Amino acid sequence: MKLFFRDHISFIILYILTMICLPIIIHRLDDLSNHYAYFIYLSIILLAILLLIRYIRRKKMYAHLNGNGFEANDLLIHLPQSPVEKAYANQMQFIHSLFLSQEEDHKDRLHEQQLMISQTVHQMKTPLSVIQLLIQTNQLKEPDLFLEWQKVKKECDKVNFSLNQLLTYSRSSQLLSDLKIEPISLNNVVQEVVNDLKDYFIEMEVYPKSALEENIIIYSDRKWLRVVIYQLLSNAVKYGEEKSFVHIHFENGQLWIKNKGETIPESEINRVFELFYTGTKGRIQGEATGIGLYLVKKILSTLHHPYTLTSAHNETTFMIDFSGSKDGY
């Protein structure tokens, strides 16, 4: 209430001046009834002068309120004049300080979370490597239990894949600061991923069929593009038909990855890129995490590589467009 009266003191003074002082002055000069129009004219002039003064004093605040600035400093008024401006400036200063404090707390918690995830994943990888070594040793020592050890190995591979995916998801928050755009051989990157997934291809009886040429050079980030291709090929194997092929080819600046398998419903095509969305088939198999394609979307969007996902007639195709990058193909 105090701020309200302070803000409207000029209107109160104008009202007193208009309703008391002006009639007395005009009456002394002549009868008020003969100069009623003159009274209204003087009242309007005084009101206009008051509004002009108020506008000049509050011009900065109006400019801030009508501005399109998106930075925190754009909300602050430099050298506030009127009581409302000063009150507004104090509130914005408090909000700004609170925002900066919470932002720092959020960054600290995020950094702590990333360190925790990274440390936990690396600690889990050590015993996992030991288990995988024991599996290989026992497969040779106990050939009659080879199939049972293969099942254990398969489960270990799932754990290893999930740990790598979790670590990649944690690091993706600093994706922009980690980018290194350089000329890379697309065929080499794809072949590296295929070699990493060699056992998975054999186990699932789905085989890669690459038609990439050696001289295909694109400009991108090697590490993060490798994550994308790894995720796409592993999905193609996971959801592909047995004894089918994953076709990989490059045409008109675009990388195409196709596999035979159950068609993705049209209603799920866009949703599969959402975080933790597993889709109908993912829920049935119970192996999907809903992280992989989210990472693919995030990485390709950051790298400015357009992409499309289509699925029809038991064939799913993922396309990455590199034509917008400077390349040498």
Residue, then its C-alpha position, 0 to 999 in steps of 0.5 A: m500500500k505504501l508503494f502504491f501511494r508513493d507511485h500515485i502521489s503525483f496524481i493526488i497532487l494533480y487532483i487537488l490542484t485541478m479540483i481546488c486551486l483552478p476553480i478558485i483562480i478562475h472564479r477570482l478572474d471571472d465567474l467559473s460558469n462562464h469559463y467551464a471550457y477553459f477549466i476543462y482545457l487547463s485540466i487536460i493540459l495539466l494531465a498531459i504534462l503529468l503523463l509526459i513527466r511520468y513517461i520520461r521517468r519510467k521510459k527505461m522500465y517500459a523499454h525493458l518490459n517491452g523488450n525481447g531480450f533473453e539474457a538475465n541482464d536484460l531484466l535489470i534497469h540501469l539507474p532507476q528513477s521512480p519508486v516503481e522502477k526502484a522496487y522493480a529493480n530491487q526485485m529483479q536484482f534479487i531474482h537475478s542473484l537467486f538465479l545465478s546461485q541456483e545455476e551454479d548449484h545445478k552445474d555443481r550437481l551435474h558435474e558431480q553426477q557425471l563424475m559419479i556415473s563415470q567412476t561407477v561405470h569404470q569400476m564396473k568395467t573392471p570386474l566385467s572384463v575379468i568375467q569375460l576373461l573367465i568365460q573365454t578360459n572356461q569355454l576352452k577348458e569345458p567344451d561340453l559347457f560351451l553353450e552355457w558359457q555363451k549365454v553368460k557371455k551374451e548377458c555380459d555383452k548386454v551389461n557392457f553395452s548398457l554401461n557404454q550407453l550410460l557413459t555416453y549419455s552422461r558425457s553428451s551434456q558437454l557435447l558442444s565443448d567436446l566437438k572436433i570437426e575434421p575430415i574423416s573416412l566414412n568407410n573406416v569409421v563404419q568398418e571399425v564399428v562393424n568389427d566391434l559388433k562382429d560377435y553380435f552379428i554372428e550371434m544374431e545371424v544378421y550380417p553387414k553388407s557394406a558398399l562404401e567406397e574408400n574415398i568417401i571423405i566427410y567433415s564431422d566429429r569422428k568420436w561422436l559419429r562413431v557412437v551414432i553408427y554403432q547405435l544404428l548398426s546395433n539396433a539394426v542387428k537387434y531388430g533384424e530378421e535372422k539370416s538377413f543383411v544390414h545394407i550400408h551404402f552411400e549415395n548423393g552425400q547420404l549414408w543409408i542403413k537398411n535392415k529387414g525386420e518388423t515394421i515400426p508403426e507409423s505412430e512410433i516413428n517420431r517417438v522412438f527418438e524420445l528419451f526412455y521411449t522403447g516402443t511396442k517391440g522394445r517392451i515385448q523384448g524387454e532389452a530396449t533402454g530408450i536411450g540409444l536413438y535419443l543420443v543419435k538425435k542429440i548428436l546428429s542435431t548438434l553436428h547439423h547432419p539431417y536424418t530421417l527414419t522410415s519403416a515400411h514393408n518389413e524394411t527399416t531405413f535410417m538416412i544421414d545427410f552429409s551433403g551440407s558438410k564440406d567433403g571430398y567425395 
